[in-house]
Amino acid sequence: MRSLKLGQGPSFKFFLQKGKVLSLYRSLIRSTRGIANMEARWETIAWFRGEIEHVRTETDPNRIESHLTHGRITLKQMESSFSLSSAGQPLSPLRGLRSARA
């Protein structure tokens, strides 16, 4: 078994940023509930996932933080346009949700 020396491997900041990326992705998934057209909804999710995959191998903490900031701004812009485009329409449920069982 190979042991890591102090200073090797991912930093604590890296793990914190990884959690922030996952949180941002979950927020996007939730925000797409306002898109009535399921095809458009899945395309939006696929686009955002592609953007995250594109920078997946980034290791510089400053660049990761920059990508997170850009992602948050993009999400806010998309949320406002989603709310405008779906005004008055019922929210479509996510597929795969657990049903309430007694």
Phi, psi and omega in degrees: 000132181269129179259145178272139175274158179302132180098349178266156177084180182294147179275170177297321179299324178300315180294323176296317180293324178299318177297322178294321178296315179297321178296317178298318180296316178297322178297320178296316180302316179296321184290338181282356177300334180284353179274115184288324181280115184298324179296316179294324179297313181291326176295321179296316179297317180296321179297312182295321178297320177299321178296320179291317179297327182298326182251017185301325184272003180296134181241347180285117183302324180292320178290323177298316179298322177296317178296320178298316179300314178298319179296319178295319178297315179299317180298316179298318178296318181292321179299319181292322179287328176296317182293326178288320184283339183249021181299125177087354180261146178290150179287137177273135183288156175284146175280150176086008177288145178289139177278152180285113179248139180269000000 
